[in-house]
């Protein structure tokens, strides 16, 4: 037999793989764990003397309550630490932003206090030229008004 007759190198042959969605494995981890816990608790209970068995529920409740209170207390402290870290990061970021904004305000105030040489010079020259042109026009109008005399006719029919 050659390799191609077996189908290993034959590209037209499709190999079928098992579908993993139909594969089911029943493994129970919780059952044996709980069974072991029950057996250990039974052995520990039988090993206690009768006087300790009388006090065991009270002691167990106290230990359980202390464990629960300790867990809740540690969890509350952990949450407070996370909140404090977040608030501290926000304060650092806002302080940094405040410093940047103060620097920007100082820069803008300094820029407003110094004259802008090129733009201000051009604007001043344009205003001066416009003022001179207006003065020349007013002077020419006054001179023309002096030579131009208009006689008013008297009211009444023309003669």
C-alpha positions as CSV (number, residue, x, y, z in Angstrom):
1,X,0.0,0.0,0.0
2,X,1.2,3.5,-0.8
3,X,0.6,6.5,1.3
4,X,-2.0,7.9,-1.1
5,X,-4.0,4.7,-1.1
6,X,-4.3,4.9,2.6
7,X,-5.5,8.5,2.3
8,X,-2.9,10.1,4.5
9,X,-1.5,12.2,1.7
10,X,-4.6,12.3,-0.4
11,X,-5.9,16.0,-0.3
12,X,-9.4,15.0,-1.6
13,X,-10.1,12.8,1.4
14,X,-11.6,14.6,4.4
15,X,-10.9,13.3,7.8
16,X,-13.7,13.2,10.3
17,X,-12.9,14.3,13.8
18,X,-15.2,13.7,16.8
19,X,-17.4,16.6,17.7
20,X,-16.4,18.0,21.2
21,X,-19.9,19.4,21.7
22,X,-21.3,15.9,21.9
23,X,-18.6,14.7,24.3
24,X,-19.9,14.6,27.9
25,X,-17.8,13.8,31.0
26,X,-19.6,13.4,34.3
27,X,-17.1,14.2,37.0
28,X,-18.4,15.1,40.4
29,X,-16.0,17.1,42.5
30,X,-18.4,18.6,45.0
31,X,-19.9,15.3,46.2
32,X,-16.7,13.7,47.3
33,X,-15.5,16.9,48.9
34,X,-18.7,17.3,51.0
35,X,-18.6,13.6,51.9
36,X,-15.0,14.1,53.2
37,X,-16.0,17.2,55.2
38,X,-18.9,15.3,56.8
39,X,-16.7,12.4,57.7
40,X,-14.0,14.7,59.2
41,X,-16.7,16.6,61.2
42,X,-18.2,13.4,62.5
43,X,-14.7,12.1,63.6
44,X,-14.0,15.4,65.4
45,X,-17.4,15.4,67.1
46,X,-17.0,11.9,68.4
47,X,-13.5,12.7,69.7
48,X,-14.8,15.5,71.9
49,X,-15.6,14.8,75.5
50,X,-19.3,15.2,76.6
51,X,-18.7,18.5,78.4
52,X,-17.1,20.0,75.2
53,X,-20.0,18.8,73.2
54,X,-22.4,20.8,75.3
55,X,-20.4,24.0,74.7
56,X,-19.6,23.3,71.0
57,X,-22.6,25.1,69.5
58,X,-21.9,28.3,71.4
59,X,-18.2,28.2,70.6
60,X,-18.9,27.4,67.0
61,X,-21.4,30.3,66.7
62,X,-18.8,32.6,68.3
63,X,-16.0,31.5,66.0
64,X,-18.3,31.7,62.9
65,X,-19.5,35.2,63.9
66,X,-15.9,36.4,64.5
67,X,-14.8,35.0,61.1
68,X,-17.7,36.6,59.3
69,X,-17.1,40.0,61.1
70,X,-13.4,39.8,60.2
71,X,-14.2,39.0,56.6
72,X,-16.6,41.9,56.3
73,X,-14.3,44.3,58.1
74,X,-11.3,43.4,55.9
75,X,-13.5,43.7,52.8
76,X,-14.8,47.1,53.9
77,X,-11.2,48.3,54.6
78,X,-10.1,47.0,51.2
79,X,-13.0,48.9,49.5
80,X,-12.1,52.1,51.4
81,X,-8.4,51.7,50.3
82,X,-9.4,51.4,46.7
83,X,-11.7,54.4,46.9
84,X,-8.9,56.4,48.6
85,X,-6.4,55.4,45.8
86,X,-8.9,56.5,43.2
87,X,-9.5,59.8,45.0
88,X,-5.8,60.4,45.4
89,X,-5.2,59.8,41.7
90,X,-8.0,62.3,40.9
91,X,-6.5,64.9,43.2
92,X,-3.0,64.4,41.6
93,X,-4.6,64.7,38.1
94,X,-6.6,67.8,39.0
95,X,-3.6,69.4,40.7
96,X,-1.6,68.8,37.6
97,X,-4.4,70.2,35.4
98,X,-4.6,73.2,37.7
99,X,-0.9,74.0,37.4
100,X,-1.1,73.7,33.6
101,X,-4.1,76.0,33.5
102,X,-2.4,78.6,35.8
103,X,0.7,78.5,33.4
104,X,-1.6,79.0,30.4
105,X,-3.3,82.0,32.1
106,X,0.1,83.6,32.9
107,X,1.1,83.1,29.3
108,X,-2.1,84.7,28.0
109,X,-1.8,87.7,30.4
110,X,1.8,88.2,29.4
111,X,0.9,88.0,25.7
112,X,-2.0,90.6,26.3
113,X,0.4,93.0,28.1
114,X,3.0,93.1,25.3
115,X,2.1,95.0,22.1
116,X,2.0,93.0,18.9
117,X,4.6,95.0,16.9
118,X,3.7,94.2,13.3
119,X,-0.1,94.1,13.5
120,X,-0.3,97.1,15.8
121,X,2.1,99.1,13.6
122,X,0.0,98.4,10.4
123,X,-3.2,99.2,12.2
124,X,-1.8,102.5,13.5
125,X,-0.5,103.5,10.0
126,X,-3.9,102.7,8.5
127,X,-5.7,104.8,11.1
128,X,-3.3,107.7,10.6
129,X,-3.6,107.6,6.8
130,X,-7.4,107.5,7.1
131,X,-7.4,110.5,9.5
132,X,-5.1,112.5,7.1
133,X,-7.4,111.7,4.2
134,X,-10.5,112.8,6.1
135,X,-8.8,116.0,7.1
136,X,-7.8,116.7,3.5
137,X,-11.3,116.1,2.4
138,X,-12.8,118.4,5.0
139,X,-10.3,121.1,4.1
140,X,-11.1,120.8,0.4
141,X,-14.8,120.9,1.2
142,X,-14.3,124.1,3.2
143,X,-12.3,125.7,0.5
144,X,-14.9,124.8,-2.1
145,X,-17.7,126.2,0.1
146,X,-15.9,129.5,0.3
147,X,-15.8,130.0,-3.4
148,X,-19.2,128.6,-4.2
149,X,-21.8,131.2,-3.3
150,X,-25.4,130.4,-3.9
151,X,-27.9,133.2,-4.0
152,X,-31.2,132.5,-2.7
153,X,-34.2,133.9,-4.4
154,X,-36.8,135.8,-2.6
155,X,-40.0,134.1,-2.0
156,X,-42.7,135.1,-4.4
157,X,-43.6,134.9,-8.1
158,X,-40.8,135.3,-10.6
159,X,-40.5,138.7,-12.1
